[in-house]
Amino acid sequence: MADTAVDELETFRAETRAWLEENCPPSMRTPMKDDEIVWGGKREKFKNPESKIWLERMAEKGWTAPQWPKKYGGGGLSAQEARVLQQEMSRIKARQPLFSFGLWMFGPALLEFGNEEQKMRFIPDIVHGRTRWCQGYSEPGAGSDLADLQTKCEDKDDHWLINGQKVWTSYADQADWIFCLVRTDRSVKHEGISFLVFDMQTDGVEARPIKLISGSSPFCETFFT
Ligand SMILES: Cc1cc2nc3c(=O)[nH]c(=O)nc-3n(C[C@H](O)[C@H](O)[C@H](O)COP(=O)(O)OP(=O)(O)OC[C@H]3O[C@@H](n4cnc5c(N)ncnc54)[C@H](O)[C@@H]3O)c2cc1C
């Protein structure tokens, strides 16, 4: 790396360290407790009030999604800067401010394949933890062989009509929106699958928690009628 780049990175490290020292609340520097994990979304209660402050401050800088483009609310950091941020957070044992299938799964796919309107519509809400997402892929007869999924989706010109069932949908009962794989063409297996997103409050969407013998479980069965 050229000297200027090294210098810039060290400046970034110093600024990041100072910012974290000033902005990371004391309890956010302690080990995460299960019931204090912040998943965001409309139903987030923030059991520890400092976790709300921490999320807001980090999201304001785009540091919940450090490498996502700034125009969608991300941090716009290079890979090296993001690594420095992670190192400096580790140094003070800072908690991750947001756990989110939007950050880990839907957002990266949307940034890669979505159009501009879709990115502007959804990415900022993911960065700020305003929308909680769940993943509707697995079905009772389509797990390892995911491409065998049968949830039927018909184009009704002004809307899509969906009928079917998903399973193992983690936290579907607490999610605001779902990113979902549906079958729009039965004549071809892989090419007949479409990726659809919709509000979990839509009529005919029902999430039923699955009880496991081990006790607590994130899983749901999710029905589209
Ligand atoms: C913690 C966790 C969270 C999850 N969250 C979600 C979620 O949010 N959304 C979602 O959609 N899904 C979720 N899943 C579901 C997960 O993706 C499915 O478990 C996965 O798709 C496998 O499907 P299945 O459980 O039906 O197993 P099956 O496909 O029925 O497989 C059962 C067993 O048979 C084996 N097997 C399958 N096919 C073959 C073959 N052809 N030859 C040999 N062996 C085979 C498999 O290896 C496995 O051991 C989650 C799973 C876990 C564990």
PDBQT file of the ligand as one rigid body, heavy atoms in Angstrom, charges set to zero:
ROOT
HETATM    1  C1  LIG A 301     -31.328 -22.230  12.257  1.00  0.00    +0.000 C 
HETATM    2  C2  LIG A 301     -32.100 -22.362  10.974  1.00  0.00    +0.000 A 
HETATM    3  C3  LIG A 301     -32.808 -21.261  10.510  1.00  0.00    +0.000 A 
HETATM    4  C4  LIG A 301     -33.537 -21.349   9.314  1.00  0.00    +0.000 A 
HETATM    5  N1  LIG A 301     -34.228 -20.251   8.875  1.00  0.00    +0.000 NA
HETATM    6  C5  LIG A 301     -34.891 -20.305   7.713  1.00  0.00    +0.000 A 
HETATM    7  C6  LIG A 301     -35.594 -19.154   7.243  1.00  0.00    +0.000 A 
HETATM    8  O1  LIG A 301     -35.647 -18.109   7.897  1.00  0.00    +0.000 OA
HETATM    9  N2  LIG A 301     -36.248 -19.245   6.072  1.00  0.00    +0.000 N 
HETATM   10  C7  LIG A 301     -36.239 -20.374   5.313  1.00  0.00    +0.000 A 
HETATM   11  O2  LIG A 301     -36.834 -20.362   4.244  1.00  0.00    +0.000 OA
HETATM   12  N3  LIG A 301     -35.604 -21.506   5.742  1.00  0.00    +0.000 NA
HETATM   13  C8  LIG A 301     -34.935 -21.484   6.925  1.00  0.00    +0.000 A 
HETATM   14  N4  LIG A 301     -34.290 -22.616   7.402  1.00  0.00    +0.000 N 
HETATM   15  C9  LIG A 301     -34.560 -23.874   6.742  1.00  0.00    +0.000 C 
HETATM   16  C10 LIG A 301     -33.379 -24.502   6.064  1.00  0.00    +0.000 C 
HETATM   17  O3  LIG A 301     -32.980 -23.730   5.026  1.00  0.00    +0.000 OA
HETATM   18  C11 LIG A 301     -33.846 -25.887   5.691  1.00  0.00    +0.000 C 
HETATM   19  O4  LIG A 301     -33.664 -26.621   6.848  1.00  0.00    +0.000 OA
HETATM   20  C12 LIG A 301     -33.100 -26.415   4.541  1.00  0.00    +0.000 C 
HETATM   21  O5  LIG A 301     -33.623 -25.808   3.386  1.00  0.00    +0.000 OA
HETATM   22  C13 LIG A 301     -33.179 -27.932   4.531  1.00  0.00    +0.000 C 
HETATM   23  O6  LIG A 301     -34.491 -28.366   4.337  1.00  0.00    +0.000 OA
HETATM   24  P1  LIG A 301     -35.203 -29.469   5.240  1.00  0.00    +0.000 P 
HETATM   25  O7  LIG A 301     -35.025 -29.110   6.683  1.00  0.00    +0.000 OA
HETATM   26  O8  LIG A 301     -36.583 -29.625   4.732  1.00  0.00    +0.000 OA
HETATM   27  O9  LIG A 301     -34.377 -30.797   5.050  1.00  0.00    +0.000 OA
HETATM   28  P2  LIG A 301     -34.499 -31.879   3.882  1.00  0.00    +0.000 P 
HETATM   29  O10 LIG A 301     -34.317 -31.239   2.563  1.00  0.00    +0.000 OA
HETATM   30  O11 LIG A 301     -35.743 -32.691   4.094  1.00  0.00    +0.000 OA
HETATM   31  O12 LIG A 301     -33.254 -32.760   4.199  1.00  0.00    +0.000 OA
HETATM   32  C14 LIG A 301     -33.255 -33.681   5.318  1.00  0.00    +0.000 C 
HETATM   33  C15 LIG A 301     -31.988 -34.492   5.282  1.00  0.00    +0.000 C 
HETATM   34  O13 LIG A 301     -31.874 -35.238   4.048  1.00  0.00    +0.000 OA
HETATM   35  C16 LIG A 301     -30.667 -34.914   3.372  1.00  0.00    +0.000 C 
HETATM   36  N5  LIG A 301     -30.931 -34.867   1.926  1.00  0.00    +0.000 N 
HETATM   37  C17 LIG A 301     -31.794 -34.059   1.295  1.00  0.00    +0.000 A 
HETATM   38  N6  LIG A 301     -31.775 -34.299  -0.029  1.00  0.00    +0.000 NA
HETATM   39  C18 LIG A 301     -30.878 -35.287  -0.228  1.00  0.00    +0.000 A 
HETATM   40  C19 LIG A 301     -30.433 -35.994  -1.399  1.00  0.00    +0.000 A 
HETATM   41  N7  LIG A 301     -30.892 -35.718  -2.614  1.00  0.00    +0.000 N 
HETATM   42  N8  LIG A 301     -29.499 -36.969  -1.213  1.00  0.00    +0.000 NA
HETATM   43  C20 LIG A 301     -29.011 -37.246   0.019  1.00  0.00    +0.000 A 
HETATM   44  N9  LIG A 301     -29.415 -36.611   1.139  1.00  0.00    +0.000 NA
HETATM   45  C21 LIG A 301     -30.345 -35.661   1.027  1.00  0.00    +0.000 A 
HETATM   46  C22 LIG A 301     -30.234 -33.555   3.911  1.00  0.00    +0.000 C 
HETATM   47  O14 LIG A 301     -28.835 -33.389   3.845  1.00  0.00    +0.000 OA
HETATM   48  C23 LIG A 301     -30.707 -33.648   5.361  1.00  0.00    +0.000 C 
HETATM   49  O15 LIG A 301     -29.765 -34.300   6.173  1.00  0.00    +0.000 OA
HETATM   50  C24 LIG A 301     -33.558 -22.570   8.590  1.00  0.00    +0.000 A 
HETATM   51  C25 LIG A 301     -32.861 -23.669   9.086  1.00  0.00    +0.000 A 
HETATM   52  C26 LIG A 301     -32.144 -23.573  10.260  1.00  0.00    +0.000 A 
HETATM   53  C27 LIG A 301     -31.399 -24.794  10.753  1.00  0.00    +0.000 C 
ENDROOT
TORSDOF 0
